[in-house]
Amino acid sequence: MTTQENTATQKASSKPTHNLRKKIGYGKQTEFETIGVAWAREDGGFYVKLYGTQVIDGGFYAVPVKQDAEDTESGN
């Protein structure tokens, strides 16, 4: 099985391991917008799926799904 087939199989059979979020604003006005999801791969890389057509100025964060859920519950 090729890496692409393996990644496609993993993507189809499992939930994402990370949410992709972009920081918007500064200071107390800071918010995070979810721009996609990612799956951790066995080779240490990621398979990334962005929502829609993205134009990203700067970087974005890959936040583990468990940590992201805890941040949302605590209001961070």
N, CA, C and O atoms as CSV, one atom per row, in Angstrom:
chain,resi,resn,atom,element,x,y,z
A,1,MET,N,N,0.854,-1.181,0.000
A,1,MET,CA,C,0.000,0.000,0.000
A,1,MET,C,C,0.890,1.230,0.000
A,1,MET,O,O,1.852,1.295,0.765
A,2,THR,N,N,0.583,2.212,-0.849
A,2,THR,CA,C,1.382,3.434,-0.918
A,2,THR,C,C,1.039,4.363,0.239
A,2,THR,O,O,0.040,4.176,0.934
A,3,THR,N,N,1.883,5.363,0.429
A,3,THR,CA,C,1.643,6.342,1.493
A,3,THR,C,C,0.323,7.070,1.261
A,3,THR,O,O,-0.421,7.305,2.214
A,4,GLN,N,N,0.017,7.432,0.016
A,4,GLN,CA,C,-1.232,8.132,-0.286
A,4,GLN,C,C,-2.433,7.251,0.034
A,4,GLN,O,O,-3.411,7.723,0.613
A,5,GLU,N,N,-2.367,5.975,-0.339
A,5,GLU,CA,C,-3.476,5.057,-0.048
A,5,GLU,C,C,-3.615,4.868,1.452
A,5,GLU,O,O,-4.727,4.830,1.978
A,6,ASN,N,N,-2.484,4.751,2.143
A,6,ASN,CA,C,-2.495,4.579,3.593
A,6,ASN,C,C,-3.103,5.800,4.273
A,6,ASN,O,O,-3.913,5.658,5.189
A,7,THR,N,N,-2.720,7.001,3.831
A,7,THR,CA,C,-3.255,8.243,4.395
A,7,THR,C,C,-4.749,8.364,4.114
A,7,THR,O,O,-5.516,8.757,4.993
A,8,ALA,N,N,-5.164,8.030,2.899
A,8,ALA,CA,C,-6.579,8.104,2.541
A,8,ALA,C,C,-7.395,7.139,3.391
A,8,ALA,O,O,-8.490,7.479,3.840
A,9,THR,N,N,-6.869,5.935,3.615
A,9,THR,CA,C,-7.554,4.952,4.451
A,9,THR,C,C,-7.655,5.454,5.887
A,9,THR,O,O,-8.712,5.351,6.510
A,10,GLN,N,N,-6.556,5.997,6.415
A,10,GLN,CA,C,-6.555,6.520,7.779
A,10,GLN,C,C,-7.560,7.658,7.908
A,10,GLN,O,O,-8.310,7.713,8.882
A,11,LYS,N,N,-7.582,8.567,6.935
A,11,LYS,CA,C,-8.490,9.714,6.969
A,11,LYS,C,C,-9.943,9.256,6.969
A,11,LYS,O,O,-10.770,9.807,7.696
A,12,ALA,N,N,-10.254,8.255,6.160
A,12,ALA,CA,C,-11.620,7.789,6.037
A,12,ALA,C,C,-12.078,7.029,7.278
A,12,ALA,O,O,-13.272,6.991,7.575
A,13,SER,N,N,-11.135,6.420,8.009
A,13,SER,CA,C,-11.520,5.545,9.106
A,13,SER,C,C,-11.321,6.158,10.490
A,13,SER,O,O,-11.668,5.521,11.485
A,14,SER,N,N,-10.782,7.356,10.588
A,14,SER,CA,C,-10.533,7.929,11.908
A,14,SER,C,C,-10.878,9.408,11.951
A,14,SER,O,O,-10.951,10.086,10.926
A,15,LYS,N,N,-11.085,9.875,13.148
A,15,LYS,CA,C,-11.365,11.293,13.352
A,15,LYS,C,C,-10.058,12.071,13.314
A,15,LYS,O,O,-9.001,11.503,13.589
A,16,PRO,N,N,-10.105,13.354,12.982
A,16,PRO,CA,C,-8.884,14.168,12.952
A,16,PRO,C,C,-8.215,14.212,14.322
A,16,PRO,O,O,-8.882,14.173,15.356
A,17,THR,N,N,-6.891,14.294,14.310
A,17,THR,CA,C,-6.139,14.382,15.562
A,17,THR,C,C,-5.880,15.826,15.974
A,17,THR,O,O,-5.589,16.099,17.139
A,18,HIS,N,N,-5.986,16.757,15.015
A,18,HIS,CA,C,-5.718,18.172,15.282
A,18,HIS,C,C,-6.734,19.064,14.578
A,18,HIS,O,O,-7.216,18.741,13.493
A,19,ASN,N,N,-7.047,20.178,15.204
A,19,ASN,CA,C,-7.810,21.248,14.568
A,19,ASN,C,C,-6.812,22.316,14.140
A,19,ASN,O,O,-5.862,22.600,14.869
A,20,LEU,N,N,-7.014,22.905,12.982
A,20,LEU,CA,C,-6.147,23.970,12.489
A,20,LEU,C,C,-6.841,25.297,12.752
A,20,LEU,O,O,-7.967,25.521,12.308
A,21,ARG,N,N,-6.154,26.177,13.482
A,21,ARG,CA,C,-6.769,27.430,13.904
A,21,ARG,C,C,-5.853,28.594,13.588
A,21,ARG,O,O,-4.634,28.495,13.726
A,22,LYS,N,N,-6.449,29.702,13.162
A,22,LYS,CA,C,-5.715,30.925,12.843
A,22,LYS,C,C,-6.105,32.007,13.838
A,22,LYS,O,O,-7.283,32.217,14.129
A,23,LYS,N,N,-5.094,32.682,14.349
A,23,LYS,CA,C,-5.310,33.762,15.315
A,23,LYS,C,C,-5.783,35.008,14.582
A,23,LYS,O,O,-5.211,35.400,13.565
A,24,ILE,N,N,-6.837,35.625,15.112
A,24,ILE,CA,C,-7.394,36.846,14.543
A,24,ILE,C,C,-7.479,37.885,15.655
A,24,ILE,O,O,-8.055,37.621,16.710
A,25,GLY,N,N,-6.914,39.054,15.427
A,25,GLY,CA,C,-6.948,40.131,16.416
A,25,GLY,C,C,-5.758,40.096,17.348
A,25,GLY,O,O,-4.877,39.245,17.229
A,26,TYR,N,N,-5.747,41.046,18.288
A,26,TYR,CA,C,-4.631,41.194,19.216
A,26,TYR,C,C,-5.150,41.464,20.623
A,26,TYR,O,O,-6.262,41.964,20.799
A,27,GLY,N,N,-4.339,41.132,21.621
A,27,GLY,CA,C,-4.666,41.423,23.015
A,27,GLY,C,C,-5.964,40.771,23.460
A,27,GLY,O,O,-6.198,39.589,23.204
A,28,LYS,N,N,-6.801,41.543,24.124
A,28,LYS,CA,C,-8.076,41.027,24.619
A,28,LYS,C,C,-9.067,40.768,23.492
A,28,LYS,O,O,-10.075,40.091,23.696
A,29,GLN,N,N,-8.791,41.297,22.318
A,29,GLN,CA,C,-9.660,41.117,21.149
A,29,GLN,C,C,-9.325,39.834,20.371
A,29,GLN,O,O,-9.962,39.551,19.357
A,30,THR,N,N,-8.339,39.058,20.830
A,30,THR,CA,C,-7.882,37.866,20.111
A,30,THR,C,C,-8.959,36.785,20.071
A,30,THR,O,O,-9.587,36.464,21.080
A,31,GLU,N,N,-9.149,36.243,18.887
A,31,GLU,CA,C,-10.039,35.101,18.690
A,31,GLU,C,C,-9.318,34.118,17.786
A,31,GLU,O,O,-8.347,34.480,17.122
A,32,PHE,N,N,-9.781,32.884,17.756
A,32,PHE,CA,C,-9.213,31.878,16.877
A,32,PHE,C,C,-10.301,31.342,15.963
A,32,PHE,O,O,-11.386,30.977,16.417
A,33,GLU,N,N,-10.000,31.299,14.671
A,33,GLU,CA,C,-10.923,30.770,13.679
A,33,GLU,C,C,-10.423,29.399,13.245
A,33,GLU,O,O,-9.250,29.252,12.901
A,34,THR,N,N,-11.298,28.391,13.254
A,34,THR,CA,C,-10.919,27.066,12.779
A,34,THR,C,C,-10.932,27.085,11.253
A,34,THR,O,O,-11.944,27.413,10.633
A,35,ILE,N,N,-9.785,26.727,10.655
A,35,ILE,CA,C,-9.655,26.783,9.196
A,35,ILE,C,C,-9.518,25.398,8.572
A,35,ILE,O,O,-9.431,25.281,7.349
A,36,GLY,N,N,-9.496,24.347,9.393
A,36,GLY,CA,C,-9.381,22.996,8.852
A,36,GLY,C,C,-9.048,21.991,9.941
A,36,GLY,O,O,-9.128,22.286,11.134
A,37,VAL,N,N,-8.673,20.800,9.502
A,37,VAL,CA,C,-8.316,19.716,10.415
A,37,VAL,C,C,-7.078,19.002,9.874
A,37,VAL,O,O,-6.706,19.174,8.713
A,38,ALA,N,N,-6.446,18.199,10.733
A,38,ALA,CA,C,-5.265,17.441,10.326
A,38,ALA,C,C,-5.252,16.098,11.039
A,38,ALA,O,O,-5.795,15.942,12.133
A,39,TRP,N,N,-4.615,15.136,10.386
A,39,TRP,CA,C,-4.428,13.803,10.944
A,39,TRP,C,C,-2.932,13.565,11.085
A,39,TRP,O,O,-2.185,13.764,10.127
A,40,ALA,N,N,-2.479,13.137,12.274
A,40,ALA,CA,C,-1.073,12.787,12.475
A,40,ALA,C,C,-0.786,11.490,11.728
A,40,ALA,O,O,-1.583,10.553,11.763
A,41,ARG,N,N,0.359,11.446,11.052
A,41,ARG,CA,C,0.750,10.261,10.290
A,41,ARG,C,C,1.804,9.473,11.052
A,41,ARG,O,O,2.473,10.009,11.936
A,42,GLU,N,N,1.948,8.214,10.710
A,42,GLU,CA,C,2.921,7.349,11.372
A,42,GLU,C,C,4.358,7.836,11.171
A,42,GLU,O,O,5.209,7.595,12.027
A,43,ASP,N,N,4.641,8.516,10.056
A,43,ASP,CA,C,6.005,8.969,9.769
A,43,ASP,C,C,6.332,10.305,10.438
A,43,ASP,O,O,7.402,10.864,10.196
A,44,GLY,N,N,5.427,10.827,11.280
A,44,GLY,CA,C,5.651,12.077,11.993
A,44,GLY,C,C,5.085,13.296,11.292
A,44,GLY,O,O,5.092,14.390,11.857
A,45,GLY,N,N,4.595,13.130,10.068
A,45,GLY,CA,C,4.004,14.235,9.323
A,45,GLY,C,C,2.522,14.364,9.611
A,45,GLY,O,O,1.987,13.710,10.506
A,46,PHE,N,N,1.867,15.221,8.836
A,46,PHE,CA,C,0.431,15.454,8.968
A,46,PHE,C,C,-0.228,15.404,7.600
A,46,PHE,O,O,0.379,15.779,6.597
A,47,TYR,N,N,-1.470,14.941,7.561
A,47,TYR,CA,C,-2.329,15.108,6.398
A,47,TYR,C,C,-3.253,16.258,6.760
A,47,TYR,O,O,-3.980,16.175,7.750
A,48,VAL,N,N,-3.238,17.338,5.970
A,48,VAL,CA,C,-3.978,18.558,6.282
A,48,VAL,C,C,-5.134,18.737,5.306
A,48,VAL,O,O,-4.960,18.585,4.097
A,49,LYS,N,N,-6.319,19.062,5.835
A,49,LYS,CA,C,-7.504,19.339,5.026
A,49,LYS,C,C,-8.049,20.697,5.461
A,49,LYS,O,O,-8.599,20.837,6.554
A,50,LEU,N,N,-7.887,21.704,4.583
A,50,LEU,CA,C,-8.407,23.035,4.881
A,50,LEU,C,C,-9.851,23.138,4.437
A,50,LEU,O,O,-10.255,22.482,3.477
A,51,TYR,N,N,-10.639,23.961,5.131
A,51,TYR,CA,C,-12.031,24.199,4.758
A,51,TYR,C,C,-12.058,25.269,3.668
A,51,TYR,O,O,-11.391,26.295,3.806
A,52,GLY,N,N,-12.808,25.055,2.596
A,52,GLY,CA,C,-12.957,26.050,1.539
A,52,GLY,C,C,-11.641,26.379,0.866
A,52,GLY,O,O,-10.710,25.573,0.868
A,53,THR,N,N,-11.571,27.562,0.293
A,53,THR,CA,C,-10.354,28.047,-0.344
A,53,THR,C,C,-9.727,29.060,0.592
A,53,THR,O,O,-10.291,30.128,0.830
A,54,GLN,N,N,-8.571,28.729,1.119
A,54,GLN,CA,C,-7.932,29.573,2.128
A,54,GLN,C,C,-6.822,30.418,1.524
A,54,GLN,O,O,-6.042,29.940,0.701
A,55,VAL,N,N,-6.758,31.666,1.935
A,55,VAL,CA,C,-5.609,32.522,1.699
A,55,VAL,C,C,-5.085,32.845,3.090
A,55,VAL,O,O,-5.718,33.580,3.848
A,56,ILE,N,N,-3.933,32.293,3.416
A,56,ILE,CA,C,-3.425,32.423,4.775
A,56,ILE,C,C,-2.246,33.383,4.786
A,56,ILE,O,O,-1.211,33.130,4.170
A,57,ASP,N,N,-2.421,34.478,5.492
A,57,ASP,CA,C,-1.362,35.461,5.676
A,57,ASP,C,C,-0.754,35.184,7.045
A,57,ASP,O,O,-1.412,35.379,8.067
A,58,GLY,N,N,0.467,34.741,7.071
A,58,GLY,CA,C,1.094,34.361,8.330
A,58,GLY,C,C,0.932,32.876,8.544
A,58,GLY,O,O,0.784,32.129,7.577
A,59,GLY,N,N,0.954,32.436,9.765
A,59,GLY,CA,C,0.872,31.016,10.078
A,59,GLY,C,C,-0.442,30.631,10.707
A,59,GLY,O,O,-1.362,31.439,10.831
A,60,PHE,N,N,-0.508,29.368,11.103
A,60,PHE,CA,C,-1.673,28.863,11.825
A,60,PHE,C,C,-1.213,27.808,12.804
A,60,PHE,O,O,-0.085,27.322,12.713
A,61,TYR,N,N,-2.064,27.453,13.730
A,61,TYR,CA,C,-1.746,26.503,14.788
A,61,TYR,C,C,-2.401,25.158,14.512
A,61,TYR,O,O,-3.520,25.102,14.001
A,62,ALA,N,N,-1.707,24.074,14.848
A,62,ALA,CA,C,-2.286,22.734,14.837
A,62,ALA,C,C,-2.478,22.353,16.298
A,62,ALA,O,O,-1.513,22.034,16.993
A,63,VAL,N,N,-3.710,22.386,16.759
A,63,VAL,CA,C,-4.043,22.158,18.162
A,63,VAL,C,C,-4.610,20.753,18.312
A,63,VAL,O,O,-5.583,20.413,17.639
A,64,PRO,N,N,-4.022,19.920,19.185
A,64,PRO,CA,C,-4.592,18.578,19.381
A,64,PRO,C,C,-6.077,18.667,19.727
A,64,PRO,O,O,-6.485,19.543,20.491
A,65,VAL,N,N,-6.876,17.778,19.177
A,65,VAL,CA,C,-8.331,17.826,19.359
A,65,VAL,C,C,-8.698,17.799,20.832
A,65,VAL,O,O,-9.578,18.557,21.241
A,66,LYS,N,N,-8.068,16.964,21.649
A,66,LYS,CA,C,-8.385,16.884,23.076
A,66,LYS,C,C,-8.108,18.217,23.762
A,66,LYS,O,O,-8.940,18.692,24.534
A,67,GLN,N,N,-6.959,18.828,23.497
A,67,GLN,CA,C,-6.613,20.115,24.096
A,67,GLN,C,C,-7.577,21.194,23.630
A,67,GLN,O,O,-8.002,22.034,24.423
A,68,ASP,N,N,-7.926,21.177,22.348
A,68,ASP,CA,C,-8.839,22.174,21.784
A,68,ASP,C,C,-10.203,22.092,22.469
A,68,ASP,O,O,-10.809,23.121,22.767
A,69,ALA,N,N,-10.691,20.868,22.720
A,69,ALA,CA,C,-11.984,20.685,23.393
A,69,ALA,C,C,-11.919,21.212,24.822
A,69,ALA,O,O,-12.878,21.817,25.301
A,70,GLU,N,N,-10.791,20.987,25.514
A,70,GLU,CA,C,-10.642,21.487,26.883
A,70,GLU,C,C,-10.608,23.006,26.913
A,70,GLU,O,O,-11.196,23.616,27.806
A,71,ASP,N,N,-9.918,23.640,25.934
A,71,ASP,CA,C,-9.874,25.096,25.854
A,71,ASP,C,C,-11.252,25.676,25.626
A,71,ASP,O,O,-11.599,26.698,26.217
A,72,THR,N,N,-12.042,25.039,24.777
A,72,THR,CA,C,-13.395,25.513,24.483
A,72,THR,C,C,-14.269,25.421,25.723
A,72,THR,O,O,-15.043,26.336,26.005
A,73,GLU,N,N,-14.153,24.332,26.463
A,73,GLU,CA,C,-14.972,24.148,27.671
A,73,GLU,C,C,-14.599,25.164,28.748
A,73,GLU,O,O,-15.466,25.633,29.485
A,74,SER,N,N,-13.290,25.511,28.846
A,74,SER,CA,C,-12.870,26.439,29.892
A,74,SER,C,C,-12.986,27.890,29.466
A,74,SER,O,O,-12.757,28.794,30.271
A,75,GLY,N,N,-13.347,28.128,28.184
A,75,GLY,CA,C,-13.549,29.483,27.713
A,75,GLY,C,C,-12.288,30.161,27.232
A,75,GLY,O,O,-12.313,31.371,27.005
A,76,ASN,N,N,-11.174,29.446,27.060
A,76,ASN,CA,C,-9.915,30.024,26.566
A,76,ASN,C,C,-9.895,30.093,25.072
A,76,ASN,O,O,-8.914,30.552,24.487
